[in-house]
Amino acid sequence: MATIKNKAVEVDAVSGASPQLVNAMAGKTKICPHLQQHYDLPAEKKKHFLKTPEAKHLFMNIPRDVARVLIKGFLDGTHGIEMVGWDKVVEYFQINSRIIPALTINPGTYTMLEKMYHFEQVQNPIDEYFAMGLAGGQALRNRYDAVTNHAIFHVNEILARQENCLMIDIGSGPGRNGVDMCLRNPIYRNRLKIDCIDIDSEAIALGKKFTKKHNLSNISFVQQSMTNLNGRYEGKVDYGILIGVLCGLTRPERIGLLSKIKPYFRKGARLVGASLIEKMAYDDLLCAYILRETTGWGLQYPFLGELKEVFEAAGWEYEGYFMDEPTRFYEIGIGIA
Ligand SMILES: C[S@@+](CC[C@H](N)C(=O)[O-])C[C@H]1O[C@@H](n2cnc3c(N)ncnc32)[C@H](O)[C@@H]1O
């Protein structure tokens, strides 16, 4: 292990990525204190989460004994590992969902998002629960739309003052946002070059299928760690997006990542980065509980405003933020290099 100078982030000597960032959303870490505060609420204040249409759909379609343990754990605010019978809940969710086992192996997987954006249909009651829910198929799809719309607006501003634009999608998965942007704006084929950066060869293979199908030769895929690209970009990037990456990282890890990637950007260039916020725990605690207790995924729930502090601590200016309307579970910040 080497250490990035002046940064408390360890990097892998081969890939250049920190162990946390190799799988940027991973983290079977200790619970975020903001989420723990919601776990600790009295049962009375949590009962309404069991009455949403998606929760009723879930509980009607899983075995009664599994539902009983899950509901008890949720209302008591008990961590699964401390509960008798929890192994049965985990086993049932692992076998009967496609999302839960995929997230357990790789919390940063793009495959869950393909379902939450509704590009891929879900096939079982557990995954239907996520696809219907506020934190799942609603907020994530809203985030996707908000990011694509803002990115088009931002890129158009750049193209109004210069002939070409280099955009990077950092942790792109199959590059859905960029493909969508180019299909909606035919002039981008000649004037916008998008590099989609991801370490997952399957995500890249899927993305290449889309770009081939739509003949988008202006979109390229770079299979490399996002923390290891300075030789490639060094001050050349006009615009960037970083979506679905920060949510599982702690505050020091976020600062480390944002500091590491800043030199890729031209002075004054924008980077749009999304961070889940505490409102998800407030509005959809059942989903937060199920995700954490069946997969071990250490999602972070900072308050609105923390992303500004994180960008600034990493040396960026903060232009402001937008949100996944109307759910408002994400602070989607705009940093200026
Ligand atoms: C949750 S997905 C987000 C995909 C896409 N940005 C979106 O919002 O739809 C996170 C992606 O980051 C990638 N990733 C994780 N760590 C990475 C690293 N160190 N370098 C490059 N990509 C990474 C994962 O492979 C995964 O495809």
The ligand as an ORCA input file, in Angstrom:
! r2SCAN-3c Opt
* xyz 0 1
  C     -23.695      2.638     -8.586
  S     -22.791      2.601    -10.065
  C     -23.215      4.168    -10.770
  C     -23.346      4.108    -12.276
  C     -23.749      5.434    -12.928
  N     -22.858      6.516    -12.563
  C     -25.166      5.825    -12.561
  O     -25.335      6.697    -11.687
  O     -26.096      5.265    -13.137
  C     -21.134      2.923     -9.478
  C     -20.116      2.580    -10.533
  O     -18.824      2.999    -10.073
  C     -17.865      2.033    -10.508
  N     -16.668      2.153     -9.689
  C     -16.510      1.813     -8.397
  N     -15.250      2.063     -7.992
  C     -14.590      2.574     -9.071
  C     -13.253      3.035     -9.291
  N     -12.356      3.038     -8.324
  N     -12.954      3.515    -10.517
  C     -13.855      3.522    -11.535
  N     -15.127      3.085    -11.369
  C     -15.494      2.629    -10.160
  C     -18.599      0.717    -10.349
  O     -18.013     -0.305    -11.124
  C     -20.014      1.083    -10.809
  O     -20.247      0.808    -12.153
*
